Amino acid sequence: MASGSQRAGAKLRDREVWAGIALIAVGAIALFGASDLPFMTRQGVGAGLLPRVVAGFIVVLGVIQVAISLRASGPDAGGWAWREILIVLGAVVLFGLAIRGGAVAGVTVPPLGLVVAGPLAVIVAGFADRGARPGELVVFAAIISAVCIGVFRFALGIPVPVAPWLIGY
């Protein structure tokens, strides 16, 4: 029979435990990033309310995930999928650089807005899946970007740049 420390070590290699830890880390980073945004203002809800609530919810879900996972054994996490991780992180960096513009390693990127940054991020991140089909990625990127523009810019009134090079905002 395995000792208690061997069982605990085996559980810490479970995928579900690491998924919960990742959720806690992402939520904590988001909470830290939103810490300087106003929670409430005189006019009502501040810019920091939604990010903090969502980040807190993610942390709580991560804690629940870890607690449940430590009670039952799951599959071993195995090795890290570095290719997929780097592709998705690269897509996030491209999105951030493309939406508002900036300079990286001496290369200046003009602000391209959500109409370019959204599809670019979706397509690049989609290639993290080895079975990705370019045609499906393009269609999905167009649909999800149109929905994001509609929701964030027009329904919620968030001043996200849509296409500053074409329509000025």
Phi, psi and omega per residue, in radians:
M1 nan 2.449 -3.114
A2 -1.342 2.544 3.105
S3 -1.301 2.923 -3.126
G4 -1.071 -0.666 -3.127
S5 -1.229 -0.560 3.089
Q6 -1.197 -0.711 3.111
R7 -1.138 -0.714 3.127
A8 -1.121 -0.721 3.105
G9 -1.107 -0.675 3.120
A10 -1.160 -0.690 3.137
K11 -1.161 -0.567 3.131
L12 -1.246 -0.181 3.057
R13 -1.650 -0.074 -3.122
D14 -1.182 2.495 3.116
R15 -1.041 -0.709 -3.070
E16 -1.149 -0.631 3.102
V17 -1.131 -0.799 -3.127
W18 -1.178 -0.552 3.062
A19 -1.121 -0.729 3.098
G20 -1.141 -0.727 3.107
I21 -1.101 -0.692 3.109
A22 -1.117 -0.709 3.097
L23 -1.093 -0.744 3.120
I24 -1.083 -0.750 -3.124
A25 -1.133 -0.792 -3.140
V26 -1.103 -0.776 3.116
G27 -1.092 -0.715 3.131
A28 -1.145 -0.711 3.101
I29 -1.106 -0.744 3.122
A30 -1.142 -0.696 3.083
L31 -1.072 -0.745 3.113
F32 -1.134 -0.753 -3.132
G33 -1.137 -0.536 -3.123
A34 -1.616 0.052 -3.037
S35 -1.144 -0.467 -3.124
D36 -1.604 -0.028 3.097
L37 -1.466 2.489 -3.132
P38 -1.194 2.291 3.138
F39 -1.298 -0.833 3.095
M40 -2.363 2.630 3.075
T41 -2.195 3.082 3.096
R42 -1.102 -0.553 -3.123
Q43 -1.383 -0.268 -3.141
G44 2.443 -2.318 -3.070
V45 -1.165 2.321 3.112
G46 -1.606 3.014 -3.110
A47 -1.172 -0.311 -3.092
G48 -1.613 -0.127 -3.077
L49 -1.118 -0.999 -3.073
L50 -1.085 -0.831 3.124
P51 -1.036 -0.692 -3.135
R52 -1.207 -0.709 3.139
V53 -1.143 -0.797 -3.141
V54 -1.133 -0.770 3.132
A55 -1.093 -0.735 3.098
G56 -1.100 -0.698 3.096
F57 -1.095 -0.720 3.120
I58 -1.119 -0.730 3.100
V59 -1.090 -0.785 3.132
V60 -1.074 -0.753 3.105
L61 -1.111 -0.638 3.097
G62 -1.132 -0.737 3.113
V63 -1.105 -0.751 3.096
I64 -1.082 -0.758 3.131
Q65 -1.032 -0.814 -3.140
V66 -1.121 -0.787 -3.107
A67 -1.071 -0.786 3.138
I68 -1.168 -0.709 -3.087
S69 -1.182 -0.568 3.133
L70 -1.282 -0.330 3.107
R71 -1.428 -0.506 -3.103
A72 -2.245 2.466 -3.123
S73 -1.380 2.445 3.129
G74 -2.205 -3.002 -3.128
P75 -1.223 2.619 3.122
D76 -1.135 2.465 -3.120
A77 -1.177 -0.476 -3.126
G78 1.199 -2.672 -3.141
G79 -1.476 2.940 3.114
W80 -1.414 2.453 3.095
A81 -1.543 1.302 -3.016
W82 -1.069 -0.674 -3.140
R83 -1.018 -0.863 -3.109
E84 -1.166 -0.715 3.125
I85 -1.059 -0.824 -3.111
L86 -1.162 -0.636 3.120
I87 -1.148 -0.790 -3.134
V88 -1.166 -0.745 3.080
L89 -1.084 -0.681 3.080
G90 -1.091 -0.671 3.110
A91 -1.125 -0.681 3.118
V92 -1.147 -0.757 3.120
V93 -1.124 -0.752 3.090
L94 -1.054 -0.715 3.115
F95 -1.061 -0.877 -3.126
G96 -1.069 -0.653 3.141
L97 -1.277 -0.710 -3.057
A98 -1.327 -0.593 -3.018
I99 -1.182 -0.717 -3.110
R100 -2.029 -0.079 -3.127
G101 1.420 2.989 3.132
G102 2.794 -3.045 -3.137
A103 -2.225 2.335 3.097
V104 -2.393 2.178 3.090
A105 0.931 0.717 3.091
G106 1.423 -0.031 3.117
V107 -1.780 2.167 3.138
T108 -1.704 2.231 3.115
V109 -1.920 2.182 3.109
P110 -1.256 2.782 3.084
P111 -1.152 2.100 -3.081
L112 -1.780 -0.313 3.099
G113 1.397 3.075 -3.080
L114 -1.187 -0.465 -3.107
V115 -1.165 -0.428 3.082
V116 -1.828 -0.777 -3.059
A117 -1.134 -0.670 -3.136
G118 -1.081 -1.021 3.120
P119 -1.061 -0.641 3.124
L120 -1.048 -0.821 -3.136
A121 -1.138 -0.734 -3.121
V122 -1.139 -0.769 -3.116
I123 -1.174 -0.801 3.140
V124 -1.094 -0.818 3.140
A125 -1.119 -0.567 3.132
G126 -1.101 -0.478 3.131
F127 -1.331 -0.004 2.993
A128 -1.194 -0.439 3.060
D129 -1.513 2.101 -3.091
R130 -1.110 -0.402 -3.131
G131 -1.663 0.259 -3.095
A132 -1.130 2.434 3.078
R133 -1.852 2.126 -3.072
P134 -0.961 -0.720 -3.136
G135 -1.071 -0.770 3.125
E136 -1.156 -0.662 3.111
L137 -1.104 -0.706 -3.136
V138 -1.135 -0.787 3.124
V139 -1.102 -0.813 3.126
F140 -1.085 -0.737 3.140
A141 -1.073 -0.728 3.140
A142 -1.147 -0.764 -3.109
I143 -1.171 -0.846 -3.082
I144 -1.167 -0.597 3.114
S145 -1.208 -0.709 3.093
A146 -1.095 -0.711 3.109
V147 -1.127 -0.765 3.131
C148 -1.089 -0.738 3.109
I149 -1.090 -0.807 3.137
G150 -1.072 -0.768 -3.086
V151 -1.297 -0.947 -3.000
F152 -1.310 -0.779 -3.064
R153 -1.395 -0.823 -2.977
F154 -1.703 -0.788 -3.119
A155 -1.296 -0.757 -3.111
L156 -1.663 -0.262 3.111
G157 1.244 0.417 3.119
I158 -1.311 2.300 -3.070
P159 -1.347 0.978 3.080
V160 -1.452 2.344 3.141
P161 -1.190 2.222 -3.123
V162 -1.568 -1.043 3.121
A163 -2.649 1.283 -3.058
P164 -1.077 -0.456 3.135
W165 -1.340 -0.289 -3.079
L166 -1.988 -0.877 -3.044
I167 -2.017 0.057 3.039
G168 1.538 -0.199 3.066
Y169 -2.460 nan nan
